[in-house]
């Protein structure tokens, strides 16, 4: 018994030590320094059906990463400032997870934008997630010359921050049975179709708000190329990205990272280029060996989407990656009991994001700038990548 107590105490001490160790996110691979700013916006044209109080307008928090020209005295942007620290699992820091105060990113806070005009990328997180949990991905894309607007879906995210105040999810915004994957078939489709329309409207509203910055006095005047907007999302955010692109005439393309598709776009298809990237066992690219009804439904949905589409589509799976590996979760230190409960694969988290951002950058360069990108059509330099036939 004494030996067991000593062993447990030793492990708890080790976990506390590891969680307190600072670490730096993977360095962006593009030529630009990265800036970051935060702002809240209210869509007065929409009454929020997810809010706990009826009749409220839809309010959103937007994190904007961008190509920057930091001058002397530029300050690093904190990873999860103020109330955003509540994004920790359980809302508590230090319990087997890297403390956010020790996470060092590469962005500078509110510095001038770099010279030039840059296409807009709207990034939507997975259900329950928030924009800052995709910082590594967003910084890398911004370093390649993109304005990356991460919009957190209010009342669907476990936590967002509006005007300095932490706001939690509601049952309408994150139905427990839907978020847990307990629903399949027609029931899941009904909830997913309803919710994806709200998220898609969030994405298109955010794109319009970023486009408006080009005409306003401030950091981004003259820097926004609003003629080419790409929608990008992870998990349910990927479904919203596809649906937003379907209805936006300015959309140049959409990318879905491991997200089951919902909404009108599934059967109408997409008339713009599309990128689907899934984990090693994912069926969201339309090709897999289903392990159960949920997988079969995902596969059939993706096949319907791809069959109805009229523009080029590229589909890949990343061997060894699972659902959370497309976020910053693959980079944090997580105690083994916690990690085992999350959808993280055996792939190194940094490798998973390096591969993901390489393909995203190639896709963005191709659809928004018209550049030829052999990575999309040629052999992959990454052995973990499995191209999927349409």
Phi, psi and omega in degrees: 000318179298318179298320180295317179299316179297318181297315180295316180298321179296318181293318178298319178296320178296316180299315180298320179296313181296319182295334182273352183283129177290153173210161184247135177298157177306140182291137174302148186258357182270176185278349185263144163292162186241133172251163177213137174221158180237143173207154176256147177222147177243127177267096184290348181276351184236134169273131187280111180283352182262350184287150179289340179249123182297149173087001180282144174288161181281119179249141185222146171258134180236129171257126182243115173261141188205158174297131191231164175231076184290135178261185177303138179085003178299136184258138176300145177275122180297146185298311182221081187288148169053233186292345176295343177299342177291358176289349176305149176305126183074003181075005183240135179274153170086357180266065176086013180224144178310131176289132185297333179296337180264003178270118182257120176262193186240007184268152173254143186279122168055040178268163180299149175288153176290161177295140178123176176243136191232135177297157183262134173239120177263123184249124177243134183280175174286167181299124183093340182272171178229159185307316183297345179281007175236030185299315183300315179296314183295319179297319181296315179296319178298325180293344178263010173097036179234144171271108186258110182258104178271116182251126179268123183286103183304136179073354170257326175289146176302328177207135165227169181233121180238121181054040177081001185250130178289134181234126183266171177288156171245165178295329178291324183277331180219075182304123187306318183289331179283313180297329180278355180075022182278349180252143177222172175065220188297324181296313179295321181297319181297312180294315181297319180295322179294313185289324184293330177295322178292315180296320179297320176295323174302315183295314182291325175297317179296318178301317179294323179293320178292319178300323181293335179298335180295334184259358183257152174290128181156200187298329193249006179302122179082007184246356187259121174265085186282353180287344182229099179248133176243136178257134185223140178203159176249139177058234180296332175296332175293320175298318180294324179298316179295317181292322178296319180296324181302324188255004183250116181295338180272358182289129177264345180167170182217146180232135182240118178260101172058038181245129170299136186271144178221167173097180181301327185300334182301319184258336177276337183079176180242132180268009178240158180302151188220142176235125177242123176235127180239166172290176187300329181247014184284149177252007186284354175267358178091358179228120178186174169254100187301134177267353181182183182302323181296315178297318181296320178296317178299316181296315182293323178296314180297321179295321177296316179300312183292323180293326183278341183291151181242007181238168179301145177222137178240133184230132180218153167239149180250109182298135179089348180267144172238186196301317184281350182289352177269002178242184178289350182301329179290351182258332182294156162282131176228130176301146186308317180297328178284313182302323182294341181267356181253156182278071178241130183269182181287346180296146173297133184301322179294321178296318181300317181285327176300314179294314181300312183290331177297316180287323177296317179297318178299317179296314180298315180300323183287312188277332183259339182238356177071022182276142174291137183227096181297339179299330181284334187242338183265185177295148183273138174282355182254116183295341181282347185273129179242100176300140182247130179293149176284000000 
